[in-house]
Amino acid sequence: MTHLMIRGAARVRSFLERPGAGRSERGATAVEYALMLGLVAIVIIASVTILGRNLSTLFRAAAVSL
């Protein structure tokens, strides 16, 4: 039993000591998604602001003409 544990620990150690072991693309992917989400939010806010001003002007003109 002890021999199996020592062999298992040796395998884990050799795996972790390999170059690039334990590194994951998850962190980079999460950052990329966060940046995309931020850019989409900026575009939505800008669009709503511009469109809101234009719609406000349009409805105000329609109300005045009535």
ABEGO torsion letter per residue (X at the ends): XAAAAAAAAAAAAAAAABBGBGBBAAAAAAAAAAAAAAAAAAAAAAAAAAAAAAAAAAAAAAAAAX
